[in-house]
């Protein structure tokens, strides 16, 4: 008996999203020898991508969080906990022929870390109010005592891009390609 050629088509589309910062993943199996074969393949894909412990989407998200923490300590004592905590979770839907997965971070400042910023001025409306630690910023204590600082504007140094999400998606593409 001759071996039969079996053809299964798998379509993979992983997109970086900017509003909110995150990703969408679509995996489709438009052609398979049978619906049972398609469902078995989708079962395996679902387990690997979102269903099992340490699935690939979970690992990708953990890579983002780890990279943000390393970035914050390298670039200058930034607090990134609120960005990490803004993770909106993973949402996925499965149809008869495909799986659609979305994940993102809701914090408005996330995109500034991801893409970086140039030096700029932040203007108050009418004032900016900052709580500060006088031990860390003694010059502000000289100006404002031990209360909050009220400023009409501040000059802010730019940030280099963190590339946390984009690099994690590149990692995910490589993992899926193996």
URQUI-V200441 format. One line per field, one symbol per residue. phi: phi as a letter, one per 30 degrees, with the letter a starting at -180 (. if undefined). Layout:
phi->???
This chain:
phi->.ddcdccbcbcbbccdccbddlabbbbbbdbadaddddddddedddeddbccdhdddeddddddddddddeddddkgdccedddddedjccbbbcdbabbbbaabddddeddddcibceacccdbdbccbdbcdddbddddddbiccdccbdabdcddcdddhdddddddededdddd
